[in-house]
Amino acid sequence: MITALNFINGQWCPSSTGAFATSSDPVNGAAIGSFSDSSLIDGKFAVDAAKIAFEKPQWSQNPRLRQMVLLRWADSLEKNIETLAILLTRENGKVVAQSRGEIISAISEIRYYAGLTRYMPGHILEVEPGVFSMILKEPAGVAGIIVPWNAPAVLLIRSLAPALATGCTAVIKPSPQTALITAALIKELISIEGCINGVVNLVNEVSSEVASYLTTSPDVSVLSFTGSNEVGQKIMAAAAPTMKKLSLELGGKSACLVFPDVDIDSVASHLAIASTVISGQQCTAARRVLVHDSCYEKFKISLASKLRNIRVGPGFDVGIQMGPMIDFRNANVVGRQIEEAMASADEVVVRGITKIAAPGDGAFLTPTLIAHQDCKASFIQEEIFGPLVVIERFSDEADAVMRANDSIYGLSASVWTRDGALSMRIARALKNGTVWINDHNKLIAEAETGGYRQSGLGRLHGYDALIDFQEIKHIYQNVGVIEQ
């Protein structure tokens, strides 16, 4: 049993109410630990501590210190990859190989931003004789970071690492489903020499009082959130009075466009895995598979076979490809959505398991594949956060692009063809923040990701992620010239 307390101003502490909540294993519903269940006052304490730490130059104006803290954090995590991966699988349920890969990716991300910490140049212009304009990039202030449960390690670090690199301080509000792994990651950071009290704060909660305070507080300058479109819209509205900077990665409905020159079985295997990663609980997961008329039937048969053969079970079992959903409640909500989609679809190709009787049975769903042609259907337009795949057919390039772009989302897509010119034409025409060619779900520290349209604001990963945590200052000075 593990206990995760809050971490505020350099101290591990229970919530102000003394309340705790339980973290459960999605495989069997058993308790694996507990975490502090906080209230508004805890959020205020954390923001106050972060604000005081930011206003001192020892952190915000010391890029060499920040770099060394990040590098040492990465080294500390690297020594504990297996322990962290096991905890992540116990709490989240994903296959342990996926957990291991997530921790490794998070470490890579920290090192990437550590490398950028000492290179955030501005510039200076002499606009008239003796008149100078200096442009500085400065840290924005306190960053509120609201972390989801589906990839809690990498989605924490892809916000926290650039925030710390720029000189911001942070208040982290993890998901209650994955509070234990978040605390374990932060524990490795705050033990690093040079991590000043108040720079990093962690506040757990079951409700949303702390999250709401981070959204509305004038002392929080940036809010970074990954989650649903619905919650993202509420955050935008609530944050409007303070005009804080927002970094929002919201929903997605990734379309995968398959052309007739591909190896059908190979691509079907790739997309079966891409649609069931984290049990389909990933915003970039393959959700729509658009296939050319000429190979549609063959591809449908192959994809159905691959999805039926996905091995579902506990994340520690040998050979398992897909673990449980995050919890019993979410599994049944998604299961009902999938049942509604099957009832309306043109064809049910693979009928997955969609109902769970009790938490102790494990939050296991199995993949479902439906075929449908009307891309206005609700189950094609709306994000269903689980192992549901919709296969559609298209007639030509224009039809493929029209169908793929008929969405409120624009997070990611993939194009599958051996024709290089065709792949670039399609990629250029798709309204998505990321387009993969002959691959899917490849997310790396060096490359910015984010969404078009209602998939969000700003970018995370890559150099441009720093922008979300910075302000740009213009300093003007007329120094005159030496008269000859």
N, C-alpha and C positions, 0 to 999 in steps of 0.2 A: 504494500500500500504506500502510495506516494502522496505527500501533501505539498501543494503549491500555494504559497502565501503571496501577498502583494509585495512589490519592491518599490519603495518610495524614498527618495532623497538618501540613497545609500543604505537603506535598512529593509530587511525582510520583515514584514509585519502583517498581522491579520487585518481583516476589514474593521472598520469602525464599529460595526454591529456585532462582530465576532462570529458571524454566520459562515457556514461552509456548505458547499454543494458537492455532489458526487460526479466523478468521471467514470464512465462505464465502457467496457469492452463490447464493441458492436457484434462480436462473434457469438456471445452468449448472454449479454446484458449484465455480466458480473462487474461489481465495483472494482476498479483498479487504483483508485486514489480519490483525493478530495482537493478542493481549491477554495480560497476565500471568495465569498459572495459579497461583493462590495456595493456601496451606495454612492449617492452623489457627493457626499463629503469626502470620500476617498479620492474621487476624480479631481476635486478641487485641490486637495493636498498635493496630488501628483503634478497638476498643472502649475501650481505655485512653485514647487521645487524645480521644475523644468525651466520656468521663467527666470528664477533667480540664477540658476546655473548658466543660462544663455547670456544673461547680461554681464557676466564676468568674462574678461577676454581670455582667460586661461584655456578655455575650450574653443569658443567660436572664432578666435583669431589665431589659433595655433595649429596649422595644418600638419606640421611634422609630428606633433603629439597624436593627432587624430589618425594619421596614417599608421603609426606604430600600434595604437590600440586595435585598429581593425586587423592588422597583420597578425598580432598575437592572438586575437580572438579566433581567426581562421585556424591558426596552429593548434589552439586548444580544442576546437571542435574536431579537427582532423584526428586527434588522439582518441576521440570517443565516438567515431562514426558508428560502430556496431551497436554500442549501448543506446545511442540516440535513435538509430533505425529501429531497434527492437521496441523502444518506447513509442515511437511514432506508429508502428504497426499495431501495437496493443491498443492504442487510444483511437486511432483513425480507422484501422481495419485493412488498409491497403496491403498488397503483397509486399513482403519484406524486401524483395529486390527493388521494388519501386521506392520504398522508404530509404533504402541505402542510396539509391541514385539521387533522391531529393536532397539528402544531407550533403552529398558530394557536390551537387550543383550549387547549393547554398554557400558552401565554402568557397567555391570558385567565384561566386558573385561578390563575396566580401573582399577577396583578393583583388578582383577587378576594380572595385571602388577605392580600395586602399591605394592602388596605383594611380588613380585620378586625383586623389586628395591634394597633392601638391602641385596640381596643374589645373587651375581654374582662372586663366588669365582674363584680364579686361584689356582695355586699350586706351591710348591717349592720342588726341588730335590737336594740332595747332590750327585753329579755324581762321584766325586773323593774326597779324604780327603781334606776338606776345600774348595771345589769347588762347588758353588751353581748355579743352574739354576732356576730362578723364572719366572713363567708364569702368566701374568696379562691379564685380559679382559678389554679393554678400549673402550669408545665410539668412533665411527668411524669419527664423525665430523658433518657437515651439511647434513641433510636428506631432499631430495626433495620428496614430496608426491603428486602424481597425483591421484585424487579421481574420480571414476566414478559416474554416476547418478542413477544406479539401486538400490543400498543400501548405500546411501551416508553417513549415520551416522555410521554404523558398519564398513564400508570399510575405512572410514577415521580413526576411532579409532583403528582398528586392526593394522594399520601402525604407527599412531602417538603415541599410548600408549607405545609400546615397544621401539620406538625411544627415547621418553622422559625418560623412565625408565632406559635406558642404559647411559643417559647423553648427547645424541645428541641434537642439536637444529634443527629446522624444518622450511621449506618453503612449504606451502600448496597451490596447484593449484587445485581448485574444478572444477567440471563440470559446464558449464554455465547453464545447465538445473536445477541444484540444488544448486546454489550459496547461496540462502537465508538460507536454513537449515544448510549449512556448517558454514556460518557466525554466526548463532544463537548458534551452538555448541561451536565455538571458543570464542564467547562472554562470555560464562559461565566459560571458562578456564582462559582467560587473566585477569579476575577480581579477581582471587584467589591471596591472599597474598603469596608472594614468587615466583610468576611467573615473572621472570626477563625479562626486555625489550630485545627484539631481540631473545628470546628463541623460540617463536612461531610467525610465520609470515604467512599472508594470502594474496594471490594475485589472483584476479579474471580476467578472460579474455574470450572473445568469440573465438578468433583465437588460435594459438598455439605458439606464440612467447615466452611466459614465460615458457611453458612446454619444448620447445626446448632448452631454455637457461639452465634450470635445468638439462637437459640431457647432455649438452656439457660442462658446466662450470667446470673448475678444482677445484673450491671452493666448489662444491657439492660432498660429498664423497659417498653418498648412494642415489639411486633413487628407490623409491617404487611405482610401477604402477600396477593397476588392469584394465584390458581392453581386447581389441581384440588381437588375435595372430598377425595380420598384423601390428598393431601399436607397439606391443611388439618387433617384429623383427626390425622395424625402430629404436626403442630406443636402442636396443643392438648395432646396427651398428653405431649410432651417439655417443654412450657412449664409444665406443672402444678406441678412442685416449686418453681419460682420465683414462681408466681402473678403473672406479668407481665400487663399489659394486652395484649389481642389485637385486632387489626383484620384481619378475614379476609373477603375477597370470593372466593367459591369458584365452583363450577359453576352452570350454568343450563340450562334446557330450555324456552326461551321458547315459549309457546303464543300463537297469533294467532287470534282468534275472529272469523269473518267471517259477518255476517248478510245476509239476502237483499235488503236495500234499497240495497246499495252498487253503484257502478260496477265491474263485475267486472274488466274489463281494467285499469283504473287501479289497483285494489287488488292485483291479481296482479303488476303491474309493481313496485309498492312492495315487495311481499314477496319477489319474486325478488332484488331488490337487497339487502333486509334479511337474506336468508338466505346471501348470498355475500359480504358485507362481510368484508374480510381473509380471503377464501377460506373463509368459514365458521368462522374461528378466532377467534371473539369470544363471550364468555360470554352476551351478550345477543342474539346473532344469532337470527333467526327459525328455529326448528327444527321446530315442530309447527304445522300450519295446520288449524284446525278450522272446517268449513264447514257451514252449514245445509243440510239435506236438499234443500230446494227449489232450490238453486242449485249443489249440489255438483258435478254432472257438468260444467256449463258452466265453473265455476271451475277444476276440475281440468284441463280442456283448455287454458284460458287460461294457468294457471300453468306447465303443461308447456311451452307455446310460449315463454313468457318465459324459462324456465330454459335451454331449448335454445339460445336466442339470446344468452345471456350470453357476451360476448367475453372469452376467456381467453388470457393471454399475458404477456410481460414488462411490468413495471409502467411502463416508460418509453414503450412503444409507444402511438401515437395511437389513441384509441377503445377501449382495453382497459378492461374493467370488473372483472376479477378476475385477480389475479396468482397466483404459485405458492404452494404451501404453504411453511412455514418452512424445511423441509429434506427431503432424500431419505428419511431414516428415518421422520420423522413422516408424510410423505405415504403411505408404504407401510403403516404401522400403521393410519392412518385408512382407507386404501383397503381393507384386509382387513376392517375393521369394517363398511364400507359393503357389501362383497360378502356378508358374513354376513347383514346386514339384508335385502338383496335376495333372498337364498335363502329367507328366512322370511316375507317380506311377502305380503299378499293379492294385490298387483299391483305390478309394476315399471312405472311410468309413463314415466320418463326414466332410461335406463341410462347413467350417466356413466363417464368413464375413471377407473379405480381402481388401475392398476398402472404403476410406473415401473421400467424395466430397470436404469438406472444413474444415478448422481448427475449426470453430465454431460448427461443428457437433460432436466434441469429437473424441479423438484418440482411438476409440474402435474397436478392433478385437474380434472375438470369436474363440474358439478352433477348430482346424482342425486335423483329424486323417486320415492317409493314411497307406495302407499296401503295403509292398514291400519286395522282397527277395534278390535282388542284393545289397549286402552291399557296393559295390563300387560306387553306385549311388551318384551323387554330393550332393543331399539333405540329404543323410545319413552321408557322410563324412564331409560336411561343417556345421559350426555352424549357425543356423538360429535363431536369437535372438527374439523369439516370441512364440505364442501358437500353435506350430506345433509338433505333435507326430507321430512317425513312428512305426508301429507294424510289427515285423518279427517273423518267426517261426524257431525253432531249433530242432534237432533230438536227441542229447545226450549232455553230459557234454562237451566233446571235441569240438563239433560243437558250443555250446553256447559260450565257451571261445574264440574260434577262431573268431567268428563273433564280439564279444564285443571288442576284442583287435585289430580288423582291423580298425584302426583309427590313425590319427596323434595326437589325443588328449589323455590325460590320467589323467583327473582331478578327476572324481568321477564315482561311479557306485553303484548299489545295487543288492542284491541277496534275493530272496523271496522263502523260503522253510521252512518246519518244521524239516527237517533233519539237525541236528547240524554238523555232519561230512561233509556232502555235502556242506553246506554253507561255511565251512572253506576251503575246497578244492578249491571251486570256487573263494572265496575271495583271497586266496593265489596266484591263477593263473592269476587274472586280473591285468593288468598293469595300475593301477590307484593310485593316491595319497590317496584317501579315498574310502573305500568300506563300505557301510551300509548293515547290515543284517536285513531283515524284517522292514526296515524303509528307509527314504530318506530325504535328506536336513537337517540333524541334524548337525549343526555347533556350537561348543562350545568353549569358551575361552581356556579351558585347553588342547585341542587336536589340534595338528599341522595340517594344511591343505595346500595343494599345489599340483602341477601337475607333472606327468611324461611327458616325451617327449615334445611336443610343447605346453603343457598346462602351462609351466612356469619354473621359477627358484626360489629356496628358499622356505621357509615355513613361513606362518603367523598363528597366534594363537599359543598357547602353549609355552613351555620354549624355544624351538629351534628358535622361531621367533626372539629372542634377537640376535642370531648369525648374522642375516642380518644387524644389526646396530652396530656391534662390530668389533674391530681389536684385534688380539691376539699378545701380545708382550712378547718376551723372553729377560730377563735380566740376564746376566752372571756375576758372580763375584768370583774371587779366593781370599778368605780371609786368606788362610793358616791355619795351625793348631798350637797349642801350643806344642812345643817340650818338651818331658819329659826327 
